[in-house]
Amino acid sequence: MTTERIPLGMRLSERFGQWAMQRLAGEIVVSGLERIPATGAVLLASNHISWVDPVLLACWLTPATGRPMTWMGKAEAMRWPLVGWFLRVNGVFGVRRGAADLEAFRLAERILSEGRILGIYPEGTRSPDGILRPFRDGAALLALRSGVPVLPVAVTGTDGLWRKGSLIPRRVPRVTLTIGEPVEIPRAEGSRPELAAVSGAIHGAVAALLPEANRP
């Protein structure tokens, strides 16, 4: 087991997040945890259907692996009351959408170079209908520049738990979190053909974990 230190604030927020999620979902099914390496850098690439997704991943993956995780999230969410605090405590850092946020990209590269776990939502925003959207180039570029393995992640059920535009959550029968087999990416500069090929490979790996109704 890794000896990485998990900050106290992160541990407390994880327990609260687990408590809240377990009362909002009749069943929470998590599979594939054994595919997360005990040491070394790894890039987690997940679909995105609700702002609750980072809560689910942080509160289940970090305690299960003993490894603190860092996530790329939208910069606006970091300013939300309570939610922003929860995201920051659980390793989320803001990325400005609609622009090339070089500072955030360099931070992501540094996190991977330090042998840590980085999570990213390659769609760039939440899917409005739960169907997997095309991926932007960020995840593929990070994977190519770093040469680290990419773990595809699929989440279902959180879109019903807290719908886009809703002020309060509602109970759902089931939430699932599935981690797939790693996608090995050889290090490269990231030419346009390389980006397209790698992005397609990651997209296909995430889509394969989703129910048929959520695939593009």
C-alpha positions in Angstrom: 0.0 0.0 0.0 1.2 3.5 -0.8 2.5 5.7 2.0 1.1 9.0 0.5 -0.3 11.2 3.2 -4.0 12.1 2.9 -4.7 15.5 4.6 -7.1 15.5 7.5 -9.5 17.9 5.8 -9.7 15.5 2.8 -10.4 12.5 5.1 -13.2 14.3 6.9 -14.8 15.6 3.7 -14.7 12.1 2.2 -16.6 10.7 5.2 -19.2 13.4 4.9 -19.5 12.8 1.1 -19.9 9.1 1.6 -22.5 9.6 4.2 -24.5 12.0 2.0 -24.2 9.8 -1.2 -25.3 6.7 0.7 -28.5 8.5 1.7 -29.2 9.8 -1.7 -28.6 6.5 -3.6 -30.3 3.2 -2.9 -27.2 1.4 -4.1 -23.7 2.5 -4.9 -21.7 0.0 -7.0 -18.0 0.5 -7.5 -15.9 -1.9 -9.6 -12.3 -2.0 -10.9 -10.6 -0.4 -7.9 -7.8 -3.0 -8.3 -6.8 -1.4 -11.6 -5.6 1.8 -9.9 -1.8 1.4 -9.4 -0.5 1.5 -5.8 2.3 3.8 -7.0 3.2 5.9 -10.0 1.5 8.5 -12.1 -1.8 7.7 -13.7 -4.4 9.8 -15.6 -8.1 9.0 -14.9 -10.4 10.0 -17.7 -14.1 10.0 -16.8 -17.4 10.9 -18.4 -19.2 13.8 -16.8 -23.0 13.9 -16.2 -23.4 15.8 -12.9 -21.4 18.2 -10.7 -21.7 15.4 -8.1 -19.3 13.2 -10.1 -16.1 14.6 -8.5 -17.6 14.0 -5.1 -18.3 10.4 -5.9 -14.9 9.7 -7.3 -13.0 11.6 -4.5 -15.0 10.0 -1.7 -14.6 6.4 -3.0 -11.3 6.2 -4.8 -9.0 8.0 -2.3 -10.1 6.0 0.7 -10.0 2.7 -1.3 -6.6 3.2 -2.7 -4.9 5.3 0.1 -3.8 7.7 -2.6 -4.8 11.4 -2.6 -6.1 12.4 -6.1 -6.0 15.7 -7.9 -8.8 16.7 -10.4 -9.2 19.3 -13.1 -12.5 21.1 -12.6 -14.2 24.3 -14.0 -12.9 27.5 -12.4 -16.4 28.8 -11.7 -17.3 25.9 -9.4 -14.3 26.8 -7.1 -16.2 30.0 -6.1 -19.5 28.3 -5.2 -20.3 28.4 -1.4 -19.5 25.1 0.4 -19.1 23.2 -2.9 -16.0 25.2 -3.8 -14.5 24.4 -0.4 -15.3 20.7 -0.8 -13.7 20.6 -4.2 -10.6 22.4 -3.1 -10.2 20.2 0.0 -10.4 17.1 -2.3 -7.7 18.2 -4.7 -9.7 19.9 -7.4 -8.1 22.9 -9.2 -9.9 25.2 -11.5 -9.5 25.4 -15.3 -10.9 28.3 -17.3 -13.1 26.9 -20.0 -13.3 28.3 -23.5 -9.6 29.3 -23.4 -6.2 27.7 -23.5 -5.4 27.7 -19.7 -1.7 27.1 -19.9 -1.2 27.6 -16.2 -3.6 24.8 -15.4 -2.1 22.6 -18.1 1.4 23.1 -16.7 0.1 22.3 -13.2 -1.4 19.1 -14.5 1.9 18.1 -16.2 3.7 18.7 -12.9 1.3 16.6 -11.0 1.9 13.6 -13.3 5.7 14.2 -13.3 5.6 13.8 -9.5 4.0 10.4 -9.9 0.6 11.3 -8.6 -3.0 10.6 -9.8 -4.7 13.2 -11.9 -8.4 13.1 -12.9 -9.9 14.8 -15.9 -13.2 15.1 -17.7 -12.3 15.1 -21.3 -15.7 16.2 -22.5 -15.0 19.6 -20.9 -18.5 20.0 -19.5 -21.4 18.0 -18.3 -23.4 16.0 -20.8 -27.0 17.4 -20.8 -28.6 14.0 -21.6 -26.1 11.4 -20.2 -24.8 10.5 -23.6 -21.0 10.6 -23.9 -19.9 13.6 -25.9 -16.8 14.0 -28.1 -13.6 14.6 -26.1 -11.4 17.7 -26.3 -7.7 17.4 -26.8 -6.6 18.0 -23.2 -6.6 14.4 -21.9 -4.9 13.1 -25.1 -2.2 15.8 -25.0 -1.5 15.2 -21.3 -1.2 11.4 -22.0 1.1 11.9 -24.9 3.4 14.4 -23.2 3.7 12.4 -20.0 3.5 8.8 -21.4 1.5 7.7 -18.3 -1.3 5.1 -18.5 -4.9 6.3 -18.8 -7.6 4.7 -16.8 -11.0 5.0 -18.3 -13.8 5.7 -15.8 -17.6 5.6 -16.3 -20.2 7.0 -13.9 -24.0 6.5 -14.2 -26.9 7.6 -12.0 -25.5 10.8 -10.7 -27.4 12.8 -13.4 -30.7 11.7 -11.8 -29.4 12.4 -8.3 -28.7 16.1 -9.0 -30.1 17.2 -12.3 -28.6 20.2 -14.1 -30.5 23.3 -12.9 -32.0 21.7 -9.8 -31.5 23.4 -6.5 -31.8 20.2 -4.4 -30.9 16.6 -4.9 -33.3 13.7 -5.1 -33.0 10.0 -4.3 -32.0 7.6 -7.0 -32.1 3.8 -7.0 -28.5 3.2 -8.1 -25.2 4.9 -8.8 -22.3 3.1 -10.5 -18.6 3.8 -10.8 -16.6 1.6 -13.1 -12.8 1.7 -13.7 -11.6 0.0 -16.9 -8.4 -1.5 -18.1 -5.5 1.0 -18.6 -4.9 2.4 -22.0 -1.1 2.6 -22.6 0.0 5.7 -24.4 3.6 6.0 -25.7 5.2 9.3 -25.1 5.0 11.7 -28.1 4.9 15.4 -29.0 1.2 15.4 -29.8 0.8 16.1 -33.5 -2.7 16.5 -34.8 -3.0 12.9 -36.0 -1.5 11.6 -32.7 -4.0 13.7 -30.7 -6.9 12.4 -32.8 -5.9 8.8 -32.5 -5.2 8.9 -28.7 -8.4 10.9 -28.0 -10.4 8.4 -29.9 -8.8 5.5 -28.0 -9.6 7.1 -24.7 -13.1 7.9 -25.8 -13.7 4.4 -27.0 -12.5 2.9 -23.7 -14.8 5.1 -21.6 -17.8 4.4 -23.9 -17.2 0.7 -23.6 -17.9 0.9 -19.9 -21.2 2.7 -20.3 -24.6 1.2 -20.8 -25.8 1.2 -24.4 -28.1 4.1 -23.8 -25.3 6.4 -22.8 -23.0 5.6 -25.7 -22.7 8.0 -28.6 
